[in-house]
Every structure is written in structure tokens, then in C-alpha cells.
Amino acid sequence: MIKDPKSIRIVFMGTPDFAVASLQALLDQGFNVVGVITAPDKPAGRGLEIQQSPVKQLALSYKLPLLQPVKLKDPDFLEQLKAWKPDLQIVVAFRMLPEVVWGLPAQGTINLHGSLLPNYRGAAPINWALINGEKKTGVTTFLLKHEIDTGDLLLQKEIEIEEADNFGSLYNKLKLMGAAVLTETIERYVQNEITPTPQFNAGQSLKSAPKLEKETGAINWNSTVYAINNLIRGLSPLPGAYAKLDGKMLKIYYAVAIEEKITVEPGTIETDGKNYLRFACQDGWLQLEEIQLEGKKRMKTIPFLQGYRFS
């Protein structure tokens, strides 16, 4: 007998803002969320005050049962999870689950991922799609299995990446698109309207999305102006691509690529001290439009130049 999608018992797992849209969509559409699992509270910000995750804040506002395990194999946590009797688990931007967790519900565990799998498996798919200059990306729902982001596909939806997109704008688009695809997935999956499809990647050279390291954001001026601008887009506003200006770290949030033949060394700085600041690249100039110098606030380049003295 096919169950009513709104009656099955769902446990939701997620932590950051990206997951909030999905949990909100489930609640708005009347799905039966019987419990929420999120990361433990942790110190954050300049004052290192204890912060609740965005998902926890939403769960508390709806008075949903909540668990915040430190270890996902902890016997007490597993007993509490089993007591919720989930028919289906939903994972959005959480952490890698052991089989004892993802294999618990009869209908399995569905994950929402911010790429068109099998490409961009890993922790930072939105960033890497931009860094690599992709023209399209999307979201995928799939069933969890042992290897990360390799489970059978359920639904995918594609979106064009616009030239004006950066990580912040694309993140917000995929967050909302993902929530809609997730609710559609649950409706159709529970009613047996979706056949899970294995991820075929034999002979394909797949692009990955590893965790971002600090070194990821370091700009190499010997690269093409196109590649450098994509790095900036992929890391803006967070964590930020960076270079050096007078020995200090300079984060670059927005720039304009100017492709033209240059006669100076890559990394050379050119400015009139008033209206423009640009760096030479392999095949052109990168004109900086929005920046943040170490120890200063984020600002547009022209006001920055008005108050800055080059050493």
C-alpha cells in the first residue's frame, strides 16, 4: 500500500542556512517532521559567544523535538533516534552519516546536494562550479549509501549560471530551488513515482568539490584574467579570494576582467590613486571594484583610494 507523503514520519538533518529553506518548505507544506538533528552549539563571532545553528533556531520556533549529537554512533543518540520511528530521513548540508543512521528508516535517507551529480561531489559544490567557470549547475536529490554523494539519483533540476552570479547569489538560488525539488522528491518517491537511478560515471572525468582551504583563495596573477575572476566569484562573499597590497592581505569581492595584451609583469599594480586600481594578469587586467584591506572594512574601490596612501 502506497503511503500518504504527508503522513510518513520524517526526521530532518541539517545545520546551516542552506538547510533552513528545505525544513521550512517541509513544514509549510504540512509534512510530518517528527524530529530534527543538527550540530551542537558552538562559539562563533568575535566574542566567541555560543551560537545555535540556523536549523536549530527554526526547529525551536516550531517546538520540534531536537537532537544535537557530538558523535553519530553514540548509543544514547541512536536510541533516541530509533524512538522517533522515522519512515524517511532527509539530509541537507549536514555531515557524513554512518550506516547505522542512514540505514535506519524503511524508506531510506534522502540527501539534497547543490550540484548536478555525479559532478561536484564533495563539501563545496557551489563554490567549485563558479571557480571552474561552469555555465550551468543545479541540485540533485539522491539516496544515501556508503561513499559520499554516490547514491542512486532521484531528481535533478538545472539552472543557468549568470555572469553576475557569485557564491552568495548562486547559493541563495540553489537553496530555494533545492527546497522545491526536495518536497517534490518526497511526494513522488513515497508514491513510487520515481525509480532511483544509479550514478553512471564510467569513462567520465568527473569534477570534484573538495573542502575549501585557506590556500584555495590565494590569487596567482600568472593565471588568466578569466580564471582569476572566476575564483573571486566563487569565493565571494565568503571565504574570499585574496592577494597582497603593500604587504597586507587584500580580499577582493568584486572585480571586472579586462582582456588585453599587457607589457608588464603579472601582479603589477596600476592606479591613478583616485578612480581605478588594477592588477596585471597573464592576458589582461583585473580591475578591482569592491575590496577589503586587512584591518579595514569592506568598501568600494573609489572611496578606498581616496583614503589610502600607497607605500
N, C-alpha and C positions, 0 to 999 in steps of 0.2 A: 504493500500500500504506500503510495506517494504521500509524504507529509506536507502539511501546510508550511511554507517557508517562514511564516510569521509565528509559528508555534514551536519550532525546534529551539532547543536550549543552546544559546551561543555564548561562548567565552571569548572575550576580545583581549588581545595582547598588543600593546604599543606604548610608546613613550613620548616622542616629540610632537611638535605642532603638525607635522605631516600626517600623523595618525589621527589627530583630533577630528579632521574633516570626515574621515571614514566612520569613526564612532558616532559622531553627531548625525550622520546620514542614517545609520542603523537605528538610532533612537527616534529620529524624526519620522522614519517610515514604519515604526511600530514593530521592529524585530525584537525578539525576546532575549535581550542581553542579560544573562544571569550572573555575570561576574566579569571583572576587569583585572588584568595583570599588567603591572607597569614597573619601571625601575625604582629602586629605593630612593628616597630623598637624599640630596647631596648638596654640599656647599657650592655656591656659584656667585659670580659677580665680584666686584671689587671688595665688598665687605665680607665675602665668603659666607653669606647667610644661607641657611638651609633652604633649598628650593624644592617645591613639589613639581613633578613633571606636568606638562600641559595636559596629558591624558588623565593623570590623577585628579587635576583640578576639575575637569569636565565630569569625571565619574562621581566625585564628591557632590557636585552640584545636582546630580540626578539621584544621589543617595544609593549608588550601585555598590554591591559587595566588591571589595578591593583587596588584592594581594600584591605585596612588593617583595618577592623573594630575592635574597642575595645569591643563593645557589638554586638552580632549577632542578637539581636532583635531591634536594633536601626532603627527607621523609615527611616532615610536618607539612611542608608546602604541597607535596604530592597528595597527601591525604585530604587536604582542604580542597584542592582542585578536583579530585575524584568526587568529593561530596557535592559539588555543583552539578554533577551528572551531565556534562556537556555532550550534545549531539554533534556539534561542529565547533571548531576553534578558528578564529580569524587573527592573522598576524599582520601588522602594518608597522614597519620601522621599529622592530624590537631587537632581539638578539637571537643567536643561533640556539635552536631548541634541541634537547636530547630526545631520542626516540620515545622514551618513557612518557614524554609530554606530548609530542606531535602525533604519536600513535594512539593516544587515549580515546578520542571520540570515534564512534562508529562510522561517522561520515567523513572523518579525516580532519585535516587542518589546511585552511586556505591562506596563502600569502599574497599580498599585493606588493608588486615590485615596480619601481619607477624607470623601467626601460622596456624595449621590445625584445624579450628573451628569445633565443639564447644569448644575444649580445648584451654586454654590460652587466654580467653577473658580478655581484660584489657590493661593497658598502656605499659607493658614491656614484651611482649611475647617471644622475642628472649632471653633476659636475663634468664627468668624463665625456659625455655626449657633446657638451659645448666645447670643451678643451680640444676634442678631436675634429671640430668643425662639422659635425653632423647637420644635415638639413631637416631631419625628422627624428622623432623619438616617440615615446608613448608609455603606456602602462600595461602590465600583464598580471593576471591572476593565475595562480597555479597551486597544485597540491604539494605540500612539503614532503621531502624524502631526505635520505642521509646527506648527500652532498649539497652544499649551499646553492640555492637558486637553480636547481636542476630538475625539479619535479614536473609532472605532467601538466601541460598548459590547459587552462580553462577558457579565458577570454583575453583578447588584446584590443587596444584601441590606439590609433596613431594620431600624432599631432605634428604640424609643421613647426620647425624652429625658425623664428623670425630673426632678422639681422639685429634687431633691437633687444632681443632677449639676452638676459644674463641669468646666473644661477637663481637669483631671487625671484625673477618674474616667471621663469620656467617651473621652478619649484611650486609656486602658487597655482599655476595652470594644472600641473600634474596632480597636485594634492586634491583639487576639486574633481578633475576627471577621474582620478583613481577611486574616489568615494562613490561616484556614479557607477563605474564599472564593477566595483565590489558588490554593491547592492544588487545589480543585475545578475552578477555571477551567482550569488546565493540563491536568488529566486529561481533561476534556471537550473542550477546544479541540484538543488534539493528535489526539483520536479523531474529530474532525469532528462532535461532538455539539452545538456551539454555532455559530450563524450570527451573525457580527458585525453589529450593528445601528447605522446612523448616528444620531448625536445630532440629534434634531429640536428646534429651538427657534424656528421661525418664529412670529412674533407673540407669543412669550412674553417676559415681562420677567424676565430671569434675575438671580439674586442672585450676587454675586461674593465672592471671599475673598482680597483683596489682602494683601500682606505687612503685618504689624503694625508700626506706627511707635510711637515713644515717646508721641506725642500721642494715639494710639488709647486709651490708658489713662487719660487725663485726665477726671475726672468733672465733668460740668456739672450743678450742683444745680438748674438750671431745668428739667431733664428730669423725666419721671415716675419715681416710685419703682420701678416695674416695669422700666423701661428701664435705670435705673442698676444695679439688682440683677442684671439680665442681663449688663451689662458686667462686673461683678465676677465673676460665674460664668464668663464666657467667657475671663477672663484670670487665673483662679486655678488653680494656684499661680504660674504664670508667664505673661507677664511681670509681671502685677499691675496692677489698677486703682488709681488714687491720687488723693488730694486734699491739701489743706494743713491742718495743725493748728498754730497758733501759729507760722506761717511756715515750718514744716518739712514735708517730704514724708511723707505718711501712706499706706502701702499697705494696702488693705482686701482681705482674703482671703475673709471670710465675713460676711454681714450678713442681717438679717431685714427684709423690707419691711412697713411698716405703712401701709395706705392709710386716710387720714382727712383731713378738712378741716383746713387749718392757717391760722393767723392771723399767722405770722411770715414773714420773707423767706427764700426758698430759700437754703440754705447756712448758715443759723443753726444753731449748735451748742447742744444741750441735754444736760446731765448732772447727776446728783446727786453726782458725784465718787466714787461707790462701786460702783454696780450697773449703770449704763447710760450709754452715750454714743451720741447720735443726731444726725443731720443732717436739717434740713428740706429736702424736695424740692418739686416743683411740686404734688403731690397727696398728700403724706403724709410719714412719717418713715422714714429708713433707720437701723435700729439696728445698730450695729457689734458683731460678736461675736468676730472674730479679725483682728488688725491688726499692723502693724509700723511704728513711727515711725523716721524717718531716724536712723541711728546706733545703733539698738536692735535687739534680737532680736524675732522674730515671737512673739506671745503672745495669749492670750485677753484680752478687754477688761477683765474684772473685776480680774485681777491687775495689768494695766496701770494702771488707775485708782488702785489702792492705792499705786502708787509715783510717780504723776505729779502735778505741780503746774501748773495752767493759768496762763498769763501774762495 
